[in-house]
Amino acid sequence: MTALIVALMVPTSAYAVSWGEIIDKSVRFYFEIDKVRELGVPVKELKMVQEGDSLYWEGKFGRSKWETSGEVIYGNMSALSGIYLGLLSGEVTPKTWPKPERSRFEKGITTGLAKILSLQQEDGGWGWKVVLTEGKTRFPSGKGHVLRTSQVLVRVLIPALRLNIKNVNYDGTTYDVVEHARSAVRFLIDQQLEDGGYSANKEWSTTGDPLYTGWALRALCEAYRYRDLLKLDDATVQQVKEAIRRAVDWLLSHQEREGEHVGLWKMESSAIMGSSYAPPSEAQVVLALIDAYSISEELGLNKAELKESIDRALEAIVDWALKYKDISVVEFDGKKVLGWAYSSTRLESCGPYLGYTALIAATLKLARELGLGSRAVDKMKSVGVTLENEAEWVAHEWRETDGIGYFPYPNSEMFKYVTPSSQLFGLICAVAFSHPEVLLKRTTADVWKLVPKTKTSKVPVWPVLALLFARRRR
């Protein structure tokens, strides 16, 4: 009785965040986007497509005018990435979902992946059908793009193999996930520039870009970490290791050492909406270096140098938000959180974006798991913010409607919509704080144990036995 009284006296905000519920209901979101819209939730640029027994997702990214292939690659990749991440965390329970979601889950986890594999280019990469312009770089049709290929490998193909998804079917064709993943690895090895960096595609540009190099590094590190699942031969493993070393050297040598943006990387062709020092892009580069740091001893990388680079970058990302602390510091439930947008202009007009803040909070959390980023966390404490506050704010802003969960894009009443990136970054944050080992270690799972089985009507045994007995008596 005393325990009950004490429990009732504890304020709601003091309870631990229910990450399991958040992850499960947020993954269910992908299988009921049409229902979410009917319930009045503004879902931006993401829709679910059903073709017979196949199910996949479409979604646009920002202002780019892509043809169908680009929309499918981006939307499908974002959805499957969140789904697979949730499955690897062990928090997704599709057998308890309503029937429509259960049925779509069984189809979507495989046919969505097959749809992506069907769009792989002959060079092993993923790109677009149309010619787009990014600064002075052109994206011709039929060619792979380093950024998109790296993301597909890191977010979809390797997680699928970790979940024991090996062969998938779409439109009458069976795809071998390992074979396609190996082709992507080969594409990335071949795309590395002479100085160790990466451009969108070396046929279009021989000038490296930090974001492209960072994503390629992440993909190479994951390929090395899961080399057994990918069935990489010894020669390819050696090439991957060498490519990792060269990419790390390139990033360390291109990190700003002085001036206003010390600790960051200047994005040239990959600038987000014209912002060359966007915190979300910087965080993606840091995540790549964290991946490299976690396997540095195996590869003979300079661990101390990597640590200093990561610490310097995280400190700079926090400094960026503190520079605008009048609008970046948000109060909730008597606590404070430090928030980010992709540019100061967006921060001033909309305030912190939930998705980008979730991504950076996850980056800080994974860094702390490895003993990194202490200077950044200490700077946050100088304005009364803790890393735990960041996670609690993401959970606080999470919304639920009729059992379906979602993360709004900006923290602004003016733009309270859901995007593929906000949902994915929210899930990454949830898993980083609840199951960091999923993102840092070699954890696997068997998705087939979670696939809902169709119930078949059972024929009563006794009438059959009675009929057989009667026949024998005749």
C-alpha positions as CSV (number, residue, x, y, z in Angstrom):
1,M,0.0,0.0,0.0
2,T,2.9,2.4,0.9
3,A,4.5,1.7,-2.5
4,L,1.3,2.5,-4.3
5,I,0.9,5.8,-2.4
6,V,4.6,6.7,-3.2
7,A,4.0,5.8,-6.9
8,L,0.9,8.1,-7.1
9,M,2.9,11.0,-5.6
10,V,5.7,10.8,-8.2
11,P,5.0,13.2,-11.1
12,T,4.4,11.7,-14.5
13,S,7.6,13.3,-16.0
14,A,9.7,11.3,-13.5
15,Y,8.8,8.0,-15.0
16,A,11.2,6.3,-17.5
17,V,10.5,6.9,-21.1
18,S,8.6,3.9,-22.7
19,W,10.9,3.5,-25.7
20,G,9.4,0.1,-26.5
21,E,6.0,1.5,-27.0
22,I,7.3,4.5,-29.0
23,I,9.4,2.3,-31.3
24,D,6.6,-0.3,-31.9
25,K,3.9,2.3,-32.7
26,S,6.2,4.4,-34.8
27,V,7.1,1.4,-36.9
28,R,3.4,0.6,-37.3
29,F,3.0,4.1,-38.7
30,Y,4.7,3.0,-42.0
31,F,2.1,0.3,-42.6
32,E,-0.9,2.6,-42.1
33,I,0.1,5.9,-43.7
34,D,-3.3,6.1,-45.5
35,K,-5.1,5.6,-42.1
36,V,-2.9,8.2,-40.5
37,R,-3.9,10.7,-43.1
38,E,-7.6,9.9,-42.6
39,L,-7.1,10.6,-38.8
40,G,-5.9,14.1,-39.7
41,V,-2.2,13.7,-39.3
42,P,-0.3,15.8,-42.0
43,V,2.1,13.3,-43.5
44,K,4.3,15.1,-46.0
45,E,5.7,13.5,-49.2
46,L,5.4,9.8,-48.2
47,K,2.8,7.4,-49.3
48,M,2.3,3.6,-49.4
49,V,1.9,1.8,-52.7
50,Q,0.3,-1.6,-53.0
51,E,0.5,-3.6,-56.3
52,G,-1.0,-7.0,-55.9
53,D,1.0,-8.9,-53.3
54,S,3.7,-6.2,-53.3
55,L,4.0,-3.2,-51.0
56,Y,6.5,-0.4,-51.0
57,W,6.8,3.3,-50.2
58,E,7.3,6.5,-52.2
59,G,8.6,9.8,-50.9
60,K,10.3,13.0,-52.2
61,F,13.2,14.8,-50.7
62,G,13.1,18.6,-50.4
63,R,12.9,20.5,-53.6
64,S,14.3,17.9,-55.9
65,K,12.1,17.0,-58.9
66,W,12.8,13.3,-59.2
67,E,11.2,10.7,-61.4
68,T,9.5,7.7,-60.0
69,S,12.7,5.8,-59.3
70,G,14.2,8.6,-57.2
71,E,11.0,8.9,-55.2
72,V,10.8,5.1,-54.6
73,I,14.4,4.8,-53.6
74,Y,14.2,7.7,-51.0
75,G,10.7,6.9,-49.6
76,N,11.2,3.1,-49.6
77,M,14.7,3.4,-48.0
78,S,13.5,5.7,-45.3
79,A,10.6,3.5,-44.4
80,L,12.5,0.2,-44.5
81,S,15.3,1.7,-42.5
82,G,13.0,2.7,-39.6
83,I,11.2,-0.7,-39.8
84,Y,14.4,-2.8,-39.8
85,L,16.0,-0.7,-37.0
86,G,12.9,-1.2,-34.9
87,L,13.0,-5.0,-35.6
88,L,16.6,-5.2,-34.6
89,S,15.8,-3.5,-31.3
90,G,13.4,-6.3,-30.5
91,E,10.6,-3.8,-29.6
92,V,8.4,-4.4,-32.6
93,T,5.4,-6.7,-32.1
94,P,3.5,-7.1,-35.4
95,K,1.7,-10.2,-34.1
96,T,-0.3,-7.9,-31.8
97,W,-1.2,-5.3,-34.4
98,P,-4.6,-5.1,-36.1
99,K,-5.0,-7.3,-39.1
100,P,-4.4,-4.7,-41.9
101,E,-1.0,-3.8,-40.4
102,R,-0.1,-7.4,-39.8
103,S,-0.8,-8.3,-43.4
104,R,1.1,-5.3,-44.8
105,F,4.0,-6.1,-42.5
106,E,4.5,-9.5,-44.0
107,K,4.5,-8.1,-47.5
108,G,6.3,-4.8,-47.0
109,I,9.5,-6.0,-45.3
110,T,10.4,-8.1,-48.3
111,T,8.7,-6.7,-51.4
112,G,9.7,-3.1,-50.4
113,L,13.3,-4.3,-50.3
114,A,12.9,-6.1,-53.7
115,K,11.6,-2.9,-55.2
116,I,14.8,-1.1,-54.2
117,L,17.0,-3.9,-55.5
118,S,15.1,-3.8,-58.9
119,L,16.4,-0.2,-59.3
120,Q,20.1,-0.9,-58.8
121,Q,22.1,0.5,-61.7
122,E,24.5,-1.7,-63.7
123,D,27.5,0.0,-62.0
124,G,26.3,-1.3,-58.6
125,G,25.0,2.0,-57.3
126,W,21.6,3.7,-56.9
127,G,20.9,7.0,-58.5
128,W,18.1,8.8,-60.5
129,K,16.6,8.5,-64.0
130,V,16.6,12.2,-64.7
131,V,19.5,14.7,-65.0
132,L,19.6,16.9,-61.9
133,T,21.9,19.8,-61.0
134,E,23.6,20.1,-57.7
135,G,25.9,23.1,-57.9
136,K,28.0,22.4,-60.9
137,T,27.6,18.6,-60.7
138,R,25.2,16.8,-63.0
139,F,23.5,13.5,-62.2
140,P,23.1,11.6,-65.6
141,S,20.7,8.7,-65.8
142,G,21.9,5.2,-65.4
143,K,24.7,6.1,-63.0
144,G,25.0,5.4,-59.3
145,H,25.3,8.1,-56.7
146,V,27.7,7.6,-53.8
147,L,25.4,9.2,-51.2
148,R,22.3,7.2,-52.1
149,T,24.2,4.0,-52.6
150,S,25.9,4.3,-49.2
151,Q,22.5,5.0,-47.5
152,V,20.8,2.0,-49.1
153,L,23.7,-0.3,-48.0
154,V,23.9,1.1,-44.5
155,R,20.2,1.6,-43.8
156,V,18.5,-1.3,-45.7
157,L,20.7,-4.0,-47.2
158,I,22.9,-4.8,-44.3
159,P,20.1,-4.5,-41.7
160,A,18.0,-6.9,-43.9
161,L,20.8,-9.4,-43.7
162,R,21.1,-8.9,-40.0
163,L,17.4,-9.8,-39.8
164,N,18.0,-13.0,-41.9
165,I,16.3,-11.6,-45.0
166,K,18.3,-13.1,-47.8
167,N,16.1,-13.6,-50.9
168,V,13.2,-11.4,-51.8
169,N,10.7,-11.3,-54.7
170,Y,9.1,-8.5,-56.7
171,D,7.1,-8.7,-59.9
172,G,8.1,-12.3,-60.6
173,T,11.8,-11.8,-60.0
174,T,13.8,-13.2,-57.1
175,Y,16.7,-11.0,-55.8
176,D,19.7,-12.2,-53.8
177,V,20.3,-9.5,-51.1
178,V,23.9,-10.6,-50.6
179,E,24.7,-10.4,-54.3
180,H,23.3,-6.8,-54.6
181,A,25.0,-5.7,-51.4
182,R,28.4,-6.9,-52.6
183,S,27.9,-5.0,-55.9
184,A,27.2,-1.9,-53.9
185,V,30.4,-2.4,-51.9
186,R,32.4,-2.8,-55.1
187,F,30.8,0.4,-56.5
188,L,32.0,2.3,-53.4
189,I,35.5,0.9,-53.6
190,D,35.8,1.8,-57.2
191,Q,34.3,5.3,-56.6
192,Q,37.0,6.5,-54.2
193,L,39.1,9.4,-55.5
194,E,42.8,9.4,-55.6
195,D,43.1,11.6,-52.5
196,G,40.8,9.2,-50.5
197,G,37.7,11.4,-50.6
198,Y,34.4,10.9,-52.4
199,S,32.3,13.0,-54.8
200,A,28.8,12.1,-55.9
201,N,30.4,10.1,-58.7
202,K,33.9,10.4,-59.9
203,E,32.8,10.6,-63.5
204,W,31.0,13.9,-62.7
205,S,33.5,15.4,-60.3
206,T,37.0,14.6,-58.9
207,T,36.5,17.0,-55.9
208,G,35.7,15.3,-52.7
209,D,32.8,16.3,-50.4
210,P,32.7,15.7,-46.6
211,L,29.1,14.4,-46.6
212,Y,29.6,12.0,-49.5
213,T,33.0,10.9,-48.0
214,G,31.3,10.4,-44.6
215,W,28.5,8.3,-45.9
216,A,30.9,6.2,-48.0
217,L,33.0,5.7,-44.9
218,R,29.9,4.5,-42.9
219,A,29.0,2.1,-45.6
220,L,32.6,0.7,-45.8
221,C,32.8,0.3,-42.0
222,E,29.5,-1.5,-42.0
223,A,30.7,-3.7,-44.8
224,Y,33.8,-4.6,-42.8
225,R,31.9,-5.2,-39.6
226,Y,29.4,-7.5,-41.3
227,R,31.8,-9.0,-43.9
228,D,30.7,-12.5,-43.0
229,L,27.1,-11.8,-43.7
230,L,28.1,-10.2,-47.0
231,K,30.4,-13.2,-47.8
232,L,33.2,-10.9,-48.8
233,D,36.4,-12.7,-49.9
234,D,39.8,-11.8,-48.3
235,A,40.9,-9.6,-51.2
236,T,37.7,-7.5,-51.0
237,V,38.1,-7.2,-47.2
238,Q,41.6,-5.9,-47.7
239,Q,40.3,-3.3,-50.2
240,V,37.6,-2.2,-47.8
241,K,40.1,-1.8,-45.0
242,E,42.4,0.3,-47.2
243,A,39.4,2.4,-48.5
244,I,38.4,3.0,-44.8
245,R,41.9,4.2,-43.9
246,R,42.0,6.6,-46.8
247,A,38.6,8.0,-46.2
248,V,39.4,8.6,-42.6
249,D,42.6,10.4,-43.5
250,W,40.7,12.6,-46.0
251,L,38.1,13.6,-43.4
252,L,40.6,14.4,-40.7
253,S,42.6,16.5,-43.1
254,H,39.6,18.5,-44.3
255,Q,38.2,19.3,-40.8
256,E,38.3,23.1,-40.2
257,R,41.2,23.9,-37.8
258,E,40.7,27.6,-37.4
259,G,38.1,30.4,-37.9
260,E,34.5,30.6,-37.2
261,H,33.7,27.0,-38.1
262,V,36.6,25.2,-36.4
263,G,35.8,21.5,-35.9
264,L,33.2,21.3,-38.7
265,W,33.4,20.3,-42.4
266,K,32.4,22.6,-45.2
267,M,29.9,20.9,-47.4
268,E,30.3,22.0,-51.0
269,S,28.1,20.1,-53.4
270,S,26.1,18.5,-50.6
271,A,25.1,21.7,-48.8
272,I,21.6,21.5,-47.3
273,M,19.4,24.2,-48.8
274,G,22.5,26.3,-49.4
275,S,23.9,25.9,-45.8
276,S,27.5,24.7,-46.0
277,Y,27.8,24.0,-42.3
278,A,24.5,22.4,-41.5
279,P,24.5,20.6,-38.1
280,P,22.6,17.5,-39.4
281,S,25.2,16.9,-42.1
282,E,28.0,17.5,-39.7
283,A,26.4,14.8,-37.4
284,Q,26.3,12.3,-40.3
285,V,30.1,12.8,-40.8
286,V,30.6,12.3,-37.0
287,L,28.6,9.1,-37.1
288,A,31.0,7.8,-39.8
289,L,34.0,8.6,-37.7
290,I,32.3,6.9,-34.7
291,D,31.9,3.8,-36.9
292,A,35.6,4.0,-37.7
293,Y,36.6,4.5,-34.1
294,S,34.6,1.4,-33.0
295,I,36.8,-0.8,-35.3
296,S,40.0,1.3,-35.1
297,E,42.1,-1.2,-33.3
298,E,41.3,-3.9,-35.9
299,L,42.2,-1.6,-38.7
300,G,45.2,0.0,-37.1
301,L,43.7,3.5,-37.2
302,N,45.0,6.2,-34.9
303,K,42.4,6.0,-32.2
304,A,43.6,9.1,-30.3
305,E,43.4,11.2,-33.5
306,L,39.9,9.9,-34.2
307,K,38.8,10.7,-30.7
308,E,40.1,14.3,-30.9
309,S,38.4,14.8,-34.3
310,I,35.0,13.5,-33.0
311,D,35.2,15.5,-29.8
312,R,36.1,18.6,-31.7
313,A,33.2,18.2,-34.1
314,L,30.6,17.4,-31.4
315,E,31.8,20.5,-29.5
316,A,31.4,22.6,-32.6
317,I,27.9,21.3,-33.2
318,V,26.9,22.2,-29.7
319,D,28.6,25.6,-30.0
320,W,26.5,26.2,-33.1
321,A,23.3,25.8,-31.1
322,L,24.6,27.8,-28.2
323,K,25.3,30.7,-30.5
324,Y,21.6,31.0,-30.9
325,K,20.6,29.9,-27.4
326,D,17.8,32.4,-27.1
327,I,15.9,30.3,-29.7
328,S,17.7,27.0,-29.5
329,V,17.0,26.3,-25.8
330,V,13.5,24.9,-25.3
331,E,11.8,24.4,-21.9
332,F,9.5,21.5,-21.3
333,D,8.2,19.9,-18.0
334,G,10.5,22.1,-16.1
335,K,13.6,21.0,-18.1
336,K,15.7,22.5,-20.8
337,V,16.8,21.0,-24.2
338,L,19.2,22.2,-26.8
339,G,17.7,22.0,-30.3
340,W,19.0,22.3,-33.9
341,A,17.8,23.1,-37.4
342,Y,19.7,22.9,-40.6
343,S,20.4,26.6,-40.8
344,S,20.3,29.7,-38.5
345,T,17.5,31.1,-40.7
346,R,15.3,28.0,-40.2
347,L,16.1,28.1,-36.5
348,E,15.0,31.7,-36.2
349,S,11.8,31.2,-38.2
350,C,10.6,27.8,-36.9
351,G,12.7,27.0,-33.8
352,P,14.5,23.7,-33.3
353,Y,13.5,20.8,-35.6
354,L,12.5,17.6,-33.7
355,G,14.0,15.3,-36.4
356,Y,17.4,17.0,-36.6
357,T,17.6,17.4,-32.8
358,A,16.8,13.6,-32.5
359,L,19.6,12.8,-34.9
360,I,22.2,14.9,-33.1
361,A,21.0,13.6,-29.7
362,A,21.5,10.0,-31.0
363,T,25.0,10.9,-32.3
364,L,25.9,12.3,-28.9
365,K,24.5,9.2,-27.1
366,L,26.5,6.8,-29.3
367,A,29.6,8.9,-28.8
368,R,29.2,8.8,-25.0
369,E,28.7,5.0,-25.1
370,L,32.3,4.9,-26.5
371,G,33.7,7.4,-24.0
372,L,33.6,10.3,-26.6
373,G,32.0,13.7,-26.7
374,S,32.5,14.7,-23.0
375,R,33.4,18.3,-23.9
376,A,30.2,18.7,-25.9
377,V,28.0,17.3,-23.1
378,D,29.7,19.6,-20.6
379,K,29.0,22.6,-22.7
380,M,25.3,21.6,-22.8
381,K,25.3,21.5,-19.0
382,S,26.5,25.1,-18.9
383,V,22.9,26.1,-20.0
384,G,21.2,23.6,-17.8
385,V,20.8,20.9,-20.5
386,T,21.7,17.2,-20.1
387,L,21.9,14.5,-22.7
388,E,19.0,12.7,-21.0
389,N,16.9,15.9,-21.5
390,E,17.5,15.6,-25.2
391,A,16.0,12.1,-25.3
392,E,13.1,13.0,-23.1
393,W,12.2,15.9,-25.3
394,V,12.1,13.7,-28.4
395,A,9.8,11.3,-26.5
396,H,7.8,14.3,-25.1
397,E,7.2,15.6,-28.7
398,W,6.3,12.2,-30.0
399,R,2.6,11.9,-30.9
400,E,0.2,9.0,-30.9
401,T,-3.1,8.7,-32.7
402,D,-5.2,5.5,-32.5
403,G,-2.2,3.3,-31.6
404,I,0.0,4.8,-34.4
405,G,3.0,6.9,-33.4
406,Y,4.9,9.6,-35.2
407,F,7.5,12.3,-34.8
408,P,6.5,15.8,-36.1
409,Y,9.1,17.5,-38.3
410,P,9.8,21.0,-36.8
411,N,8.9,21.9,-33.2
412,S,6.5,24.5,-34.5
413,E,2.8,24.8,-34.4
414,M,2.9,26.3,-37.9
415,F,4.5,23.2,-39.5
416,K,3.4,20.2,-37.5
417,Y,3.8,17.6,-40.2
418,V,5.6,14.3,-40.5
419,T,8.3,13.7,-43.1
420,P,10.3,10.5,-43.9
421,S,13.4,11.9,-42.3
422,S,11.6,13.1,-39.1
423,Q,10.1,9.6,-38.5
424,L,13.4,7.9,-39.3
425,F,15.6,10.2,-37.1
426,G,13.1,9.9,-34.2
427,L,13.4,6.1,-34.4
428,I,17.2,6.3,-34.6
429,C,17.1,8.4,-31.4
430,A,14.8,6.0,-29.7
431,V,17.0,3.0,-30.5
432,A,20.2,4.9,-29.6
433,F,18.9,5.6,-26.1
434,S,17.2,2.2,-25.5
435,H,19.4,-0.3,-27.4
436,P,22.7,1.4,-28.4
437,E,24.2,-2.0,-29.0
438,V,22.0,-2.4,-32.1
439,L,23.9,0.6,-33.7
440,L,27.3,-0.1,-32.2
441,K,27.7,-3.9,-32.1
442,R,27.2,-7.0,-34.2
443,T,23.6,-7.8,-33.1
444,T,21.3,-9.8,-35.4
445,A,17.8,-11.2,-35.2
446,D,15.4,-13.5,-37.1
447,V,12.5,-11.5,-38.6
448,W,10.7,-14.6,-39.6
449,K,9.8,-15.3,-36.0
450,L,7.8,-12.1,-36.0
451,V,6.0,-12.6,-39.3
452,P,2.3,-13.1,-38.5
453,K,1.1,-16.5,-39.6
454,T,-2.2,-16.9,-41.4
455,K,-4.6,-18.9,-39.3
456,T,-6.1,-21.9,-41.1
457,S,-9.4,-23.4,-40.1
458,K,-8.8,-26.8,-38.4
459,V,-11.0,-29.8,-39.3
460,P,-12.4,-31.4,-36.2
461,V,-10.6,-34.7,-35.6
462,W,-13.4,-36.8,-34.1
463,P,-15.9,-36.7,-37.0
464,V,-13.2,-37.8,-39.4
465,L,-12.2,-40.7,-37.1
466,A,-15.8,-41.7,-36.7
467,L,-16.3,-41.7,-40.5
468,L,-13.2,-43.8,-41.1
469,F,-14.4,-46.3,-38.4
470,A,-17.8,-46.5,-39.9
471,R,-16.3,-47.3,-43.3
472,R,-14.1,-50.1,-41.8
473,R,-17.1,-51.7,-40.2
474,R,-18.8,-51.9,-43.6
